[in-house]
């Protein structure tokens, strides 16, 4: 299989990949089988980040409002073909426009640095035993395909036009799939960050709340996805959502797509179904800007989450 190289994206250009092929999975499965609730070390890649108070302060000081506004959206666009092209729109049918939302404390922007360049994604505070997990896309914390982990990873809950009402939370640990880190596999483009407690000794989710996370659900559910799109016509300064029923990626990847015109910066934003987090914004095809794809949260995602929740 020809794999994408996320470093091309993080050099500042949209990632375009052709010739992607994957073996389709059975409905309700992902690429790897595992016992529910278990942690398979071979599926998990871990990186320790800002663990000392000095490192945390350095990250907090680095992310000024100016740097946040100028961060580059870490978006991913794959090269589509006839199978991935959207059906011609009916004139009377409006395109799937994202809806502006009021800020939510469980949802926020993710900021990070790779190769000396600052990037921005979206993330979701997630229910966990340690109270400190943020769910995002794998490419929002690791370059993929043998590349490096991000540095200065920071979550800003309820970000709104430069406002950070719940402060900035730095990450102590980053987790992603071995499939993403080693091969750039979009089937498992998921990442979990473990945030440091704040200066008052509080965990993230005790302050902002969280969404419970679910794995191995049926395919084809209805979702609302959230994110902070920054590419035109959006500016990254407020939260938006898209709603739709998921369909399988026609290219053969094991991901699912929903109708959504959110742009770069929304990567990593959570997909909510029945009040539970069950995927994240991952990629689009260049011949279908109105469908957003996300990884199926199966046993691989569950293993990575379990590792992060236990950190």
Number of C-alpha atoms within 10 A of each C-alpha: 10 13 18 23 19 26 21 14 19 25 14 15 15 18 21 17 18 12 14 16 12 16 11 17 14 10 14 15 20 22 19 12 11 16 11 13 12 14 19 17 13 11 21 23 20 19 16 13 21 20 14 11 11 10 15 22 12 14 21 17 10 12 19 11 12 9 13 20 17 11 20 23 28 32 30 26 20 20 16 19 15 10 12 19 16 13 9 6 9 8 7 6 7 8 13 17 15 22 14 14 12 10 16 15 20 21 29 28 31 32 30 27 20 21 13 10 12 23 26 30 32 34 33 29 31 27 23 19 12 15 23 27 30 32 30 30 31 30 30 35 32 31 24 28 19 17 17 16 26 22 22 23 31 24 30 23 28 22 25 19 13 14 14 17 13 15 14 20 24 29 25 23 20 26 26 34 30 23 24 30 28 16 19 26 25 25 24 29 32 33 28 32 32 27 28 24 18 15 9 6 8 13 19 27 22 12 14 15 17 23 21 14 20 18 20 18 15 10 17 16 16 16 24 19 29 30 33 33 29 24 16 10 10 16 15 29 17 22 26 22 22 21 20 17 14 20 17 19 19 16 18 15 20 24 27 23 25 27 24 24 20 31 27 28 30 35 34 36 32 32 24 22 18 11 13 18 26 26 31 32 33 32 28 26 21 19 17 19 18 21 24 26 25 32 25 32 25 23 24 33 29 23 24 25 28 19 19 26 20 12 16
